[in-house]
Amino acid sequence: MRQDPDSPSFAPTNGHSPKNILLIRWKSIGDVVFTLPALRCLRSNFPNSHITYLTSPEFTALVKSFSVADEIVTVDRAKLRRIHKGGLMELIKLWRNLGRRRYDIVVDLQGYGETAWLSWLTRAPQRWAVVHRPSRAWAYTHAIPRDELAHPVAAQLQMLSECGLDTSHPENNFELPPDRQLTAQKLFLEFGLNPHLPTVFIQPFTSGPQKDWPLDKWLALARRLRSLEIQTLFGGGPADRVRLGPALLEGFPVAAGTELLTSCGLATRCALVIGADTGLLHMATALGCRVVLLKHLKAKECPYGHPDWVITPPRAGVLVAEIDPEQVLAEVLRIIQNSQSAVPSPCSTVTAAV
């Protein structure tokens, strides 16, 4: 941890309010969602400040949907890293673009070497970060090392708290744009799904096979649910549509390849969203959905605020693939039953008449 004693404090209790704040998070979907509580914390502590969010182009719509940042600036990280093929010019262009804004605070929630340099080059009097390597702390006025056992959101809020901000009421919520909600409503019906029957949204694939539960087990779960008149909808990215061919062959609706926010709109129309550790599940959590996440016993990325919304293998060192299908089915049925007997949440379309 590093703190520069000569840097002025912008803690709200000191009566100072920064004019411009830059928050940095380049990737990926789930990690961008994890910045939402920190972003809202900055806004609640500094309601009159201009907040700029620096991210990758593909996450512009997601960050915009948070409705917190005043401005979104994007960077092509792949191009930036090709120093001899335009990357240096890209860095200079970005540096000049950010330098003109004269930021008072830079909050680096990426913690990479590139973002450390970028934070330092802004010359902001306050530069805060959660860093992957302690050797990068030189670039900041205050930095804490990444805790491999702590939830990313908890680590970010701890850092902001150490910098003098009030983090006592973290908010992890956002709303989808109305046009995405409407598109999702139409797609739901086009998939042949009955809005009066319970539906389970299954997100079967992640960024790494070590985090996946096998597709044959997801299909077995979907068959069991279908026999109980519980609908399923398979989600995923564009590349997952081919992988979900077996689900299509068995007549299950597949939304893989649907635009991200629209996919989330589909998820909000379901009684339950289930999958392994992937960005859409963390988005669904922030949208108020009931989520079940299959993860390694020691993995820290549970649905934020709901550490009990997980199913893990029986012991450490066992892959997610070894999670018992009967355990998953029992948990799904328990949640569906509870959702039918309770007042429906905004995420659920289940009614007491089902």
Phi, psi and omega in degrees: 000140184224134175224129178271111185292344182272352181279135179293145179270139176250020178302135183306328181293344179271000176082004180261148177225120181291145179280316184231134179233137175244127174247134184243123168205114186272323188201165348251199188305305182298321181290326174295319177297323180296342178278352185301312178299320179294319179298315179293327177295316177300317180294318182291327178281328182231072187296338183258003182279152175270116183255124176252135179249119178261119184211182176279153185304324184291349181254010181301312182297322180296310181296322178299324181292341177293334178057041179238310182291141177279336185209144177239125176246135183247155178222136175273097186295324180299317178291322181299325184279349177269078188304319185271002180230047177098352183295322180296317178295324177297318179295316180296317179299316180295317180300315179295320180298314181285325183297329180295339186276344178052067182291141175272326180225134169243127178245107183264106179259010174266311174076020178274169176299319180296320182284334174296312178298317181297317178299316181295320182292339177292339183059025176297139181295335175237123179227113187245149183198155162254117189252145177286327181231133179302334181295345180270357184294341180302333186282352190237157173277338175209126180216143173239145180289148177295127178267113184293346181259348183265148174297139181307322180296318180298319180295318180295318179292325176299316179299315180295323178296318178295337178271006173099006182272152175279113180244022187286342181230070181293140179243127180236076182206151172203170181238145177285149175299144182305323182292326177290324177297318181293317178299318179296321179298318179293317180297320180305315180288323179296331177285358179080019181272139180269117182294350180262002175248147179295141181231139176249124177270120182251121175250093194280335189246151179237191180280350182214136183299336180291343179262354187276149165262134188303145181299324181297330177285324175296320179293321177297319177297316181298322178296315180299318180294320179299323179294340180258013180063036173249122184281154174230150177224121181270131177248178180155175178276178181304322182287346183275347184297318178295319180296334180268016176308316178301326178292320177297319180297330180270005175087012178275137177294140182233122181255010181303135182097350176292142179309143192305308183293329175291322175301320177295325176298321175297318181298323181291346178269004182252155180286339184204141173243125185227145179174187175270193186286096180217158188303321184298325179294324179287327173295316180299322178300313181292339178272000177091013179281155170277125188236147168232124183245126176269124185211167174297154184301322185258001179294140187268344188276068173276166174304123188299130181086356183222067181296346180271355181273045183225155169234129183237162173298164185293340182205162180295149179087357180260136183290157175304328181301338183271001178298135185291123178302325180294326177294319179294314179300316181298320180291320178298313181295324178297316181292318179299317180297317180294324181291332179282335182264352181251172174292128184300139174281167177302337182278339191255143175254008182286138178242162182295342183279351181294000000 
